[in-house]
Amino acid sequence: MSTPNPGGRVLSGMRPTGRLHLGNYHGALRNWVRLQYEFECYFFIADWHMLTTGYEDTAALPQHVHEVLIDWLAAGLNPGVATLFVQSHVPEHAELHLLLSMITPLSWLERVPSYKDQQEQLKNQDLTTYGFLGYPLLQSADILVYRAQHVPVGEDQVAHVELTRETARRFNHLYGREPDFEEKVERAVKALGGRNTTLYRQLRRKYQESGDHEALERARALVQGVSRLTVADRDRLLGYLEGTGVTILPEPQALLTDTPKVPGLDGRKMSKSYGNTIELREDPQAVTRKLRAMKTDPSRARRTDPGEPTRCPVWDLHKIYSSEEVRRWAADGCRSAGIGCLECKQPVIDKIVAEVTALRGRAQEYTENPELLRDIVAEGSEKARDTARETLEEVRRAMHLRTD
């Protein structure tokens, strides 16, 4: 696999609930397709995370993993550029989760907003398990085992990234000091050379004395820009900037992404749990039937009744799929009752049918050749393991869990 000129490393995952739908595509997947050419990307299918709420029946899990992978590839994820893998194929996720669980206060997990939210939403399931309480920490391990700098999330997931940052900070505070740290840092500072050495000292002093975050960012950029430094010396210099030790587990940043509102066929958010979805590889005739029957503005009981586009879920699809000219036509026609709801839907139907047809075509190569799919997963999982092993070596060494 080749790696693009990276702007940093990105990590994200998706639970395998079966075939993906338009909400998954516009909410995350389309953004991943763009990111893979801007960053070094690791994308994984989070099959262990499915067990946190779906542990009672796992019979369909392998098929769901298979379907999600095909949808990813059909949507444009490129295994020659991004690393695509299955979470359970990389056991280092579980080991790091175990080690982090030893140092993570229980109160940190109990205050994660989604913990109580999901308990409320899934009252019919027994979620009084350690796995459910600890799943945000497993998410943190997913991120930290690859030392990802960026995690693409929506607003509702920022708290999970913040927990990951706190976990990394606590780990580095507990285990980031090494024997003769100051002596090794001093040698690393001198290795920056000439003006860089002087500038590093000045910027660190400004940050340490006055909390100048601009100075901190400039110093970080300076360290990252010196290619002759070893990885260990770079980590020492970055840790020394903030008055800590070696940054064994870097703190990731949330990469906030715009997620358009994708309405389901009943007007609510598109979701499998509501049974209101259009799958990425659905039969085009079924897509047409579903969209023609999709709910619209309730004030348009008759063809001659004027409506209001902002009250109509079809309008949200126009905002995703239609040009400005078509949106003006639809809005004016709706408000004046100049067009009917089926007329208004037709441009959206045409666009979605074309999109689904293209996805079905690209998926055919993988549905007809399961061996190709297995090779992609095997290669991606092995590459992910190589990266994860490097992190675990450092973690074990820092925690004195190595005997050699």
C-alpha positions as CSV (number, residue, x, y, z in Angstrom):
1,M,0.0,0.0,0.0
2,S,1.2,3.5,-0.7
3,T,0.8,6.4,1.7
4,P,-0.1,9.9,0.5
5,N,1.8,12.9,1.7
6,P,0.1,13.1,5.0
7,G,-1.2,16.1,6.9
8,G,-1.1,13.8,10.0
9,R,-2.8,10.5,10.8
10,V,-6.5,10.1,10.9
11,L,-8.4,7.3,12.6
12,S,-12.1,6.5,12.5
13,G,-14.4,3.5,12.7
14,M,-17.9,2.3,12.0
15,R,-20.0,-0.3,13.8
16,P,-21.2,-3.1,11.4
17,T,-25.0,-3.0,11.6
18,G,-25.4,-4.3,8.1
19,R,-25.7,-2.5,4.7
20,L,-25.1,1.2,4.9
21,H,-27.7,3.8,4.0
22,L,-27.6,7.4,2.7
23,G,-27.4,8.8,6.2
24,N,-24.1,6.8,6.8
25,Y,-22.8,8.0,3.4
26,H,-23.4,11.7,3.8
27,G,-22.8,11.7,7.6
28,A,-19.4,10.1,7.5
29,L,-18.4,7.9,4.6
30,R,-18.2,10.6,1.8
31,N,-16.0,12.7,4.1
32,W,-13.7,9.7,4.7
33,V,-13.3,9.4,0.9
34,R,-12.0,12.9,0.8
35,L,-9.8,12.7,3.8
36,Q,-7.9,9.6,2.6
37,Y,-6.1,11.8,0.0
38,E,-5.3,14.5,2.6
39,F,-4.1,12.4,5.5
40,E,-2.7,9.1,6.4
41,C,-6.0,7.3,7.2
42,Y,-6.9,4.2,9.2
43,F,-10.5,3.2,8.9
44,F,-11.8,0.1,10.8
45,I,-15.0,-1.9,11.2
46,A,-15.7,-1.8,14.9
47,D,-17.0,-5.3,15.4
48,W,-16.0,-5.4,19.1
49,H,-18.1,-2.3,19.7
50,M,-21.1,-4.1,18.4
51,L,-20.8,-6.4,21.4
52,T,-21.3,-3.6,23.8
53,T,-25.0,-3.4,23.0
54,G,-25.6,-6.5,20.8
55,Y,-23.8,-9.2,22.7
56,E,-26.8,-11.6,22.9
57,D,-27.0,-12.4,19.2
58,T,-23.9,-12.3,17.1
59,A,-24.8,-14.8,14.3
60,A,-25.2,-12.0,11.7
61,L,-22.0,-10.2,12.6
62,P,-19.7,-11.7,10.0
63,Q,-22.1,-11.0,7.2
64,H,-22.6,-7.4,8.4
65,V,-18.8,-6.9,8.4
66,H,-18.7,-8.2,4.9
67,E,-21.5,-5.9,3.7
68,V,-20.0,-2.8,5.3
69,L,-16.7,-3.4,3.6
70,I,-18.3,-3.7,0.2
71,D,-20.2,-0.5,0.8
72,W,-16.9,1.3,1.8
73,L,-15.2,0.2,-1.3
74,A,-18.1,1.0,-3.6
75,A,-18.3,4.5,-2.0
76,G,-14.7,5.1,-3.0
77,L,-12.5,4.2,-0.1
78,N,-9.2,3.1,-1.7
79,P,-7.2,0.3,0.0
80,G,-4.2,1.4,-2.0
81,V,-4.2,4.7,-0.1
82,A,-6.1,4.2,3.2
83,T,-5.7,1.3,5.6
84,L,-9.0,-0.6,5.9
85,F,-9.2,-3.3,8.6
86,V,-11.4,-5.1,11.1
87,Q,-11.0,-4.2,14.8
88,S,-11.0,-7.7,16.1
89,H,-8.1,-8.7,13.7
90,V,-5.8,-6.3,15.7
91,P,-5.7,-7.6,19.3
92,E,-3.5,-4.7,20.3
93,H,-6.7,-2.7,20.6
94,A,-7.8,-5.0,23.4
95,E,-4.5,-5.0,25.2
96,L,-4.2,-1.2,25.2
97,H,-7.8,-1.0,26.5
98,L,-6.9,-3.3,29.3
99,L,-3.8,-1.3,30.3
100,L,-5.7,2.0,30.1
101,S,-8.5,0.6,32.2
102,M,-6.0,0.2,35.1
103,I,-5.4,4.0,35.3
104,T,-8.8,5.5,34.2
105,P,-11.0,6.8,37.0
106,L,-14.5,5.2,37.0
107,S,-16.1,8.7,37.3
108,W,-14.6,9.6,33.8
109,L,-16.6,6.9,32.2
110,E,-19.8,7.6,34.1
111,R,-19.9,11.2,33.0
112,V,-19.6,10.5,29.3
113,P,-22.9,12.0,27.9
114,S,-23.7,9.0,25.6
115,Y,-23.6,6.6,28.6
116,K,-26.8,7.7,30.2
117,D,-28.4,8.7,26.8
118,Q,-28.0,5.2,25.4
119,Q,-29.2,3.6,28.6
120,E,-32.4,5.7,28.2
121,Q,-32.8,5.0,24.5
122,L,-32.2,1.2,24.8
123,K,-34.3,0.5,27.9
124,N,-35.3,-2.9,26.5
125,Q,-31.7,-4.2,26.6
126,D,-29.6,-5.1,29.7
127,L,-26.7,-2.6,29.5
128,T,-25.5,-3.1,33.1
129,T,-22.3,-4.6,31.8
130,Y,-18.7,-3.6,32.2
131,G,-18.3,-3.6,28.4
132,F,-21.0,-1.0,28.0
133,L,-19.6,1.2,30.7
134,G,-16.1,0.8,29.3
135,Y,-16.8,1.2,25.6
136,P,-15.7,4.9,25.5
137,L,-12.3,3.7,26.8
138,L,-12.2,1.1,24.1
139,Q,-12.8,3.9,21.7
140,S,-9.9,5.8,23.3
141,A,-7.7,2.7,22.8
142,D,-8.8,2.5,19.2
143,I,-7.4,6.0,18.6
144,L,-4.3,5.9,20.8
145,V,-3.0,2.6,19.6
146,Y,-2.4,4.4,16.2
147,R,-1.2,7.6,17.8
148,A,-3.8,9.4,15.5
149,Q,-3.5,13.2,15.4
150,H,-7.1,13.7,14.1
151,V,-10.4,12.0,14.7
152,P,-13.3,13.1,12.3
153,V,-16.4,13.5,14.4
154,G,-19.7,15.3,14.6
155,E,-20.5,17.6,17.6
156,D,-22.1,14.7,19.5
157,Q,-18.8,12.8,19.6
158,V,-16.5,15.5,20.8
159,A,-16.8,14.3,24.4
160,H,-15.3,10.9,23.4
161,V,-12.3,12.6,21.9
162,E,-11.9,14.7,25.0
163,L,-11.9,11.5,27.1
164,T,-9.2,10.2,24.9
165,R,-7.1,13.3,25.4
166,E,-7.5,13.1,29.2
167,T,-6.6,9.4,29.1
168,A,-3.4,10.1,27.1
169,R,-2.5,13.0,29.3
170,R,-2.9,10.8,32.4
171,F,-0.9,8.0,30.9
172,N,1.9,10.4,29.9
173,H,2.0,12.0,33.3
174,L,2.2,8.6,35.1
175,Y,4.7,6.9,32.7
176,G,6.3,9.6,30.6
177,R,9.4,10.1,32.7
178,E,12.5,8.2,31.9
179,P,15.9,7.9,33.6
180,D,18.2,10.9,32.7
181,F,15.3,12.6,30.9
182,E,16.7,16.1,31.3
183,E,20.1,15.1,30.0
184,K,18.6,13.4,27.0
185,V,16.4,16.4,26.3
186,E,19.4,18.7,26.5
187,R,21.2,16.6,23.9
188,A,18.1,16.7,21.7
189,V,17.8,20.5,22.0
190,K,21.4,20.9,20.8
191,A,20.7,18.4,17.9
192,L,18.2,21.0,16.6
193,G,21.2,23.0,15.6
194,G,22.1,26.7,15.7
195,R,19.2,29.0,15.4
196,N,16.7,26.3,15.9
197,T,18.2,25.5,19.3
198,T,18.0,29.2,20.4
199,L,14.4,29.6,19.0
200,Y,13.2,26.4,20.7
201,R,14.5,27.6,24.1
202,Q,12.9,31.1,23.6
203,L,9.5,29.7,22.6
204,R,9.5,27.2,25.5
205,R,10.3,29.9,27.9
206,K,7.5,32.1,26.6
207,Y,5.0,29.3,27.0
208,Q,6.2,28.2,30.4
209,E,6.3,31.7,31.8
210,S,3.2,33.3,30.2
211,G,1.1,30.4,28.8
212,D,1.6,31.7,25.3
213,H,-0.1,29.1,23.2
214,E,1.1,30.6,19.9
215,A,4.6,30.1,21.1
216,L,3.8,26.5,22.0
217,E,2.4,25.8,18.5
218,R,5.4,27.4,16.8
219,A,7.8,25.3,19.0
220,R,5.8,22.1,18.1
221,A,6.1,23.0,14.4
222,L,9.8,23.7,14.7
223,V,10.4,20.2,16.3
224,Q,8.2,18.4,13.7
225,G,10.1,20.2,10.9
226,V,13.5,18.9,11.8
227,S,13.8,15.6,9.9
228,R,17.1,14.5,11.4
229,L,15.7,14.0,14.9
230,T,15.0,10.4,16.0
231,V,11.4,9.6,17.0
232,A,12.4,9.3,20.6
233,D,14.1,12.7,20.6
234,R,11.1,14.3,18.9
235,D,8.8,12.9,21.6
236,R,11.2,14.1,24.3
237,L,11.3,17.7,22.9
238,L,7.5,17.8,22.5
239,G,6.9,16.6,26.1
240,Y,9.5,19.0,27.5
241,L,7.7,21.9,25.9
242,E,4.7,21.4,28.2
243,G,6.7,20.6,31.2
244,T,6.0,16.8,31.0
245,G,8.0,13.9,30.0
246,V,8.0,11.8,26.8
247,T,4.7,12.0,25.0
248,I,4.1,8.2,24.6
249,L,0.5,8.6,23.6
250,P,-0.1,11.9,21.7
251,E,-3.4,13.7,22.4
252,P,-5.7,13.6,19.3
253,Q,-7.7,16.5,18.1
254,A,-11.3,16.4,17.0
255,L,-11.7,17.0,13.3
256,L,-15.2,18.5,13.2
257,T,-17.0,17.6,10.0
258,D,-20.1,19.1,8.5
259,T,-22.9,16.5,8.4
260,P,-25.9,17.4,6.3
261,K,-29.3,16.5,7.7
262,V,-30.4,13.3,5.9
263,P,-34.1,12.7,6.5
264,G,-35.6,9.2,6.5
265,L,-38.7,8.3,4.5
266,D,-40.9,9.2,7.5
267,G,-39.3,12.6,8.0
268,R,-37.3,11.6,11.0
269,K,-33.5,11.1,10.9
270,M,-32.5,8.3,8.6
271,S,-31.8,5.3,10.8
272,K,-32.1,1.5,10.7
273,S,-33.9,1.5,14.0
274,Y,-36.7,3.6,12.5
275,G,-36.9,1.4,9.3
276,N,-36.9,4.5,7.2
277,T,-33.7,4.1,5.2
278,I,-32.5,3.9,1.6
279,E,-29.5,1.6,1.3
280,L,-26.5,2.5,-0.7
281,R,-26.9,-0.5,-3.0
282,E,-30.6,-0.8,-2.9
283,D,-32.5,-1.8,-6.1
284,P,-33.2,1.4,-8.1
285,Q,-36.9,0.5,-8.6
286,A,-37.3,0.1,-4.9
287,V,-35.6,3.5,-4.3
288,T,-38.0,5.1,-6.7
289,R,-41.1,3.6,-5.0
290,K,-39.8,4.6,-1.5
291,L,-39.1,8.2,-2.5
292,R,-42.4,8.6,-4.3
293,A,-44.2,7.6,-1.1
294,M,-42.0,9.7,1.1
295,K,-43.8,12.1,3.5
296,T,-43.9,15.7,2.6
297,D,-45.3,19.0,4.1
298,P,-48.5,18.0,5.8
299,S,-50.1,21.3,4.9
300,R,-50.3,20.1,1.2
301,A,-53.2,17.8,1.6
302,R,-54.3,18.6,-2.0
303,R,-52.3,19.4,-5.1
304,T,-53.7,22.9,-5.0
305,D,-52.6,23.7,-1.4
306,P,-49.5,25.9,-1.1
307,G,-46.7,24.5,1.1
308,E,-43.6,25.5,2.9
309,P,-40.3,23.8,1.8
310,T,-38.7,24.2,5.3
311,R,-41.4,21.9,6.7
312,C,-40.8,19.2,4.1
313,P,-38.2,16.5,4.5
314,V,-37.8,16.3,0.8
315,W,-36.4,19.8,0.9
316,D,-33.4,18.5,3.0
317,L,-32.7,16.0,0.2
318,H,-32.9,18.9,-2.3
319,K,-30.2,20.7,-0.3
320,I,-27.9,17.7,-0.7
321,Y,-28.6,16.7,-4.3
322,S,-30.0,19.7,-6.2
323,S,-28.4,22.7,-7.8
324,E,-29.3,26.2,-6.7
325,E,-31.5,26.6,-9.8
326,V,-33.5,23.4,-9.0
327,R,-33.8,24.4,-5.4
328,R,-35.3,27.7,-6.4
329,W,-37.7,26.0,-8.8
330,A,-38.8,23.5,-6.1
331,A,-39.2,26.2,-3.4
332,D,-41.2,28.6,-5.6
333,G,-43.3,25.8,-7.0
334,C,-44.1,24.5,-3.5
335,R,-45.1,27.9,-2.0
336,S,-47.3,28.8,-5.0
337,A,-48.7,25.3,-5.5
338,G,-47.4,25.5,-9.0
339,I,-46.0,22.0,-8.8
340,G,-47.1,18.9,-7.0
341,C,-45.1,16.9,-4.5
342,L,-44.3,14.2,-7.0
343,E,-43.0,16.7,-9.4
344,C,-40.9,18.3,-6.6
345,K,-39.5,14.9,-5.8
346,Q,-38.5,13.8,-9.3
347,P,-35.1,15.7,-9.5
348,V,-34.1,14.1,-6.2
349,I,-35.3,10.7,-7.3
350,D,-33.2,11.0,-10.5
351,K,-30.1,12.0,-8.6
352,I,-30.4,9.3,-5.9
353,V,-31.2,6.5,-8.4
354,A,-28.1,7.5,-10.4
355,E,-26.0,7.5,-7.2
356,V,-27.3,4.1,-6.1
357,T,-26.8,2.6,-9.6
358,A,-23.2,3.8,-9.7
359,L,-22.5,2.3,-6.2
360,R,-24.1,-1.0,-7.2
361,G,-21.9,-1.1,-10.3
362,R,-18.7,-0.5,-8.3
363,A,-19.7,-3.1,-5.7
364,Q,-20.1,-5.8,-8.3
365,E,-16.4,-6.5,-8.4
366,Y,-16.3,-7.3,-4.7
367,T,-19.6,-9.2,-4.5
368,E,-18.4,-11.5,-7.3
369,N,-14.9,-11.9,-5.9
370,P,-15.0,-12.6,-2.2
371,E,-11.3,-13.6,-2.3
372,L,-10.4,-10.0,-3.3
373,L,-12.3,-8.7,-0.3
374,R,-10.4,-11.1,2.1
375,D,-7.1,-10.0,0.6
376,I,-7.9,-6.3,1.2
377,V,-8.9,-7.0,4.9
378,A,-5.9,-9.2,5.5
379,E,-3.4,-6.7,4.1
380,G,-5.0,-3.8,5.9
381,S,-5.2,-5.6,9.2
382,E,-1.6,-6.6,9.0
383,K,-0.5,-3.1,8.3
384,A,-2.7,-1.9,11.2
385,R,-1.1,-4.5,13.5
386,D,2.4,-3.4,12.5
387,T,1.6,0.2,13.6
388,A,-0.3,-0.9,16.7
389,R,2.6,-3.2,17.8
390,E,5.0,-0.2,17.7
391,T,2.7,1.7,20.1
392,L,2.3,-1.3,22.5
393,E,6.1,-1.8,22.6
394,E,6.5,1.8,23.9
395,V,3.5,1.4,26.3
396,R,4.9,-1.8,27.8
397,R,8.4,-0.3,28.1
398,A,7.0,2.7,29.9
399,M,4.9,0.6,32.3
400,H,7.9,-1.7,32.9
401,L,6.0,-4.7,31.5
402,R,9.0,-5.9,29.4
403,T,11.6,-8.2,30.7
404,D,14.3,-7.7,28.0
